[in-house]
Amino acid sequence: MKIIFLGATQYSLEMLESLITQGFKPSVIFGISKKFKISYASEGVINFNYGNLELLAKMEAIEYHEINGEIGKKFEDFYEVIKNHKPDLILVIGWYYMVKRKIRELARFGAWGVHASLLPDYAGGSPLVWAMINGETKTGVTLFQLDDGVDTGDIIDQKAFTIKSNDTIKSVYRKATEVSKIIVSDALRSVEKLSLKKQDPLKRREFPQRKPVDGEIDLNWPAKQILNFIRAQSSPYPGAFVIGGDGKKIFIEEARLASED
């Protein structure tokens, strides 16, 4: 099967390595530069969880192209490249831009996306971080068919996992990655006989992308809320912080609740 892979994070990189190992080697890989422009941040953003897909592409002798908003290179500019490859599937894992219909329609099975929540809940940006901030004890991963909306397409498969009280964003990220490997490879092996499920819009909750400035702790919050906020934004993310009297940020990587006795 001819697959075009889109990704830009460490998660993308690990998923790509897993696909190649299982015999699903893409025909073309698209990445995004570490610093890039996006609609919610006109000044540009830095991908703190950046994965260098170009190195793997070179090792595996796979064609590679990079999107760079800083110099105006857009994914749509590669329409002819994608068309000439006659893809069966466009696989979108750890990507930051919408994939337009005219490109999705070039692939026999369209475009699939992986979202780190149990859609339609926690649609939108930073789903694992938001789930931890909100004190959720369960989340999951959804493989779905991309459409014109944000995380609104038909569900191909989804699988839940628990968030434990001692989890950090790093360990939750690890759980999401392992679950993603399973549901993507299972779907690829049964691609001709998949049954898709519509999302219930009444159950949808959408959350915005998060930026480093959003990591400031409000010390008026309850202690448990502060603890969740800290562990949700620990390494590899920029981190939760307080601001000292001199205006300097103090980043807090780890915390614990005091004993109640």
C-alpha positions in Angstrom: 0.0 0.0 0.0 1.3 3.4 -0.9 1.3 5.6 2.2 2.1 9.3 2.5 3.1 10.1 6.1 2.7 13.6 7.7 4.3 14.3 11.1 6.5 16.7 13.1 6.9 15.4 16.7 8.7 12.7 18.6 5.4 10.9 18.6 5.4 11.0 14.8 9.0 9.7 14.7 8.2 6.8 16.9 5.0 5.9 15.1 6.9 6.1 11.8 9.6 3.8 13.0 7.0 1.3 14.2 5.2 1.4 10.8 8.4 0.8 8.9 9.3 -2.1 11.2 5.9 -3.7 10.5 6.3 -3.4 6.8 4.2 -0.2 6.2 7.0 1.9 4.7 5.7 5.2 3.4 6.4 6.4 -0.2 6.9 10.0 0.9 7.3 11.7 4.3 6.4 15.3 5.1 7.7 17.1 8.1 7.4 20.6 9.6 10.3 22.8 10.6 11.0 23.2 14.4 9.9 26.8 14.4 6.8 27.5 12.3 3.8 29.8 11.8 0.3 28.8 12.6 -3.1 30.6 12.7 -3.3 30.9 16.6 0.2 32.4 16.9 1.1 35.0 14.2 4.6 35.4 15.7 5.3 31.7 15.2 5.7 28.8 17.6 8.5 26.5 18.6 7.7 22.7 18.5 9.1 21.7 22.0 8.3 18.0 21.1 10.0 18.2 17.7 10.9 15.0 15.9 13.5 15.1 13.0 11.8 12.9 10.4 14.3 13.8 7.8 17.1 11.8 9.4 14.9 8.7 9.4 13.8 9.3 5.8 17.5 9.5 4.7 18.3 6.3 6.5 15.4 4.5 4.9 15.9 6.1 1.4 12.4 7.6 1.6 11.5 10.9 -0.3 11.2 13.7 2.2 9.7 17.3 2.0 9.5 19.9 4.7 6.8 22.5 5.3 8.2 25.8 6.6 5.8 28.6 7.4 8.7 30.9 8.0 9.5 31.0 4.3 6.0 30.4 3.0 6.2 26.7 2.1 2.8 25.2 2.5 1.6 21.6 2.3 -0.8 22.5 -0.5 2.3 23.6 -2.6 3.1 19.9 -2.9 -0.2 18.9 -4.6 1.4 17.7 -7.8 4.1 15.7 -5.8 1.3 13.9 -3.9 -0.8 13.4 -7.0 2.1 11.8 -8.9 2.7 9.3 -6.1 -1.0 8.0 -6.5 -1.3 7.3 -2.8 -3.7 4.8 -1.2 -3.6 6.6 2.1 -2.4 9.8 3.7 -1.5 9.1 7.3 -1.5 12.2 9.6 0.2 11.7 13.0 1.6 14.6 15.0 0.8 17.3 12.4 -0.2 20.9 12.9 -2.1 21.9 9.8 -5.5 21.0 8.2 -5.3 18.7 5.2 -7.5 20.1 2.5 -10.1 18.1 0.8 -8.5 18.3 -2.7 -5.4 16.6 -1.2 -7.4 14.0 0.8 -9.3 13.0 -2.3 -6.0 12.1 -4.0 -5.7 9.0 -1.8 -7.9 5.9 -2.4 -8.7 5.6 1.4 -8.5 9.3 2.1 -6.6 10.7 5.0 -6.5 9.2 8.5 -5.6 11.1 11.7 -4.7 10.0 15.2 -6.0 12.2 18.1 -4.9 11.6 21.7 -8.4 11.5 23.2 -11.6 9.5 23.0 -13.3 11.6 20.4 -15.7 13.4 20.3 -14.5 14.4 23.8 -11.3 16.6 24.1 -11.2 17.6 20.4 -8.9 20.4 19.5 -5.4 21.2 20.8 -3.2 19.6 23.5 -5.7 16.9 24.5 -3.4 15.0 26.9 -2.4 18.1 28.7 -6.0 19.3 29.1 -7.1 15.9 30.3 -4.5 15.9 33.0 -5.2 19.5 34.0 -8.8 18.6 34.4 -8.0 15.7 36.6 -9.3 13.0 34.3 -8.5 9.4 35.2 -9.2 8.0 31.8 -8.4 9.1 28.2 -7.4 7.3 25.1 -6.5 7.5 21.4 -8.8 7.7 18.4 -8.0 6.8 14.8 -10.4 8.7 12.5 -11.1 9.7 8.9 -10.1 13.3 8.3 -12.8 15.6 6.9 -13.3 19.4 6.7 -13.7 20.0 10.4 -11.3 19.8 13.3 -11.3 16.3 14.7 -14.8 15.7 13.5 -14.4 12.8 11.0 -15.8 9.3 11.3 -14.1 7.1 13.9 -12.1 4.1 12.6 -11.0 2.8 16.0 -10.3 4.0 19.5 -8.8 2.6 22.6 -8.9 3.9 26.2 -6.2 3.9 28.9 -6.0 5.1 32.5 -4.3 8.2 33.9 -2.9 7.3 37.3 -2.3 9.8 40.1 1.5 9.4 39.8 1.5 9.9 36.0 3.3 12.8 34.4 2.7 14.1 30.8 5.7 12.0 29.8 4.2 8.7 31.0 0.8 9.5 29.7 2.4 10.4 26.3 4.1 7.0 26.4 0.8 5.2 27.0 -0.8 7.1 24.1 2.0 6.2 21.8 1.8 2.4 22.6 -1.9 2.4 22.1 -1.5 4.3 18.8 0.8 1.7 17.4 -1.8 -1.0 18.0 -4.8 0.7 16.5 -3.0 2.1 13.5 -1.3 -1.2 12.5 -4.6 -3.1 13.1 -6.5 -0.8 10.9 -3.8 -0.9 8.1 -4.0 -4.7 8.1 -7.8 -4.7 7.7 -8.1 -1.5 5.6 -10.4 -3.1 3.0 -13.1 -4.1 5.6 -13.2 -1.2 8.1 -16.5 -0.1 9.5 -16.6 3.6 10.4 -18.7 5.2 13.1 -20.1 8.8 13.1 -19.2 11.1 16.0 -22.0 12.3 18.3 -21.7 16.2 18.2 -23.7 16.4 21.4 -20.8 14.7 23.3 -18.1 17.0 21.8 -15.9 19.2 24.0 -13.2 21.2 22.2 -10.1 22.7 23.8 -7.7 25.3 22.5 -4.0 24.8 21.8 -1.7 25.7 24.7 1.3 28.0 24.6 4.2 28.4 27.1 2.6 31.5 28.6 -0.4 29.4 29.6 1.8 27.6 32.2 1.4 30.2 34.9 0.1 28.8 38.2 -2.6 30.6 40.1 -1.8 29.9 43.8 -5.4 30.6 44.7 -6.3 27.3 43.0 -7.0 24.2 45.2 -3.8 22.2 45.9 -4.9 19.2 43.8 -5.6 21.4 40.8 -2.1 22.9 41.1 -0.6 19.5 41.3 -2.4 18.3 38.2 -1.4 21.5 36.4 2.3 20.9 37.2 2.4 17.2 36.1 0.5 18.0 32.9 3.1 20.4 31.7 6.4 18.8 33.0 9.2 17.6 30.7 9.2 17.5 27.6 6.9 20.5 27.7 8.0 24.0 28.8 6.6 23.6 32.3 4.3 25.2 34.8 5.7 28.2 36.6 5.2 30.9 39.2 6.6 34.5 39.0 8.8 35.8 41.8 8.7 39.3 43.2 11.5 40.3 40.8 9.5 39.2 37.8 11.5 36.1 37.1 9.8 32.7 36.3 10.3 29.7 38.6 9.5 26.5 36.7 8.2 23.6 38.8 8.9 20.2 37.4 7.5 18.1 40.2 5.4 18.5 43.3 3.5 16.5 45.9 0.6 17.1 48.2 1.3 17.4 51.9 0.1 14.6 54.1 -3.3 15.4 55.8 -2.5 14.0 59.2 
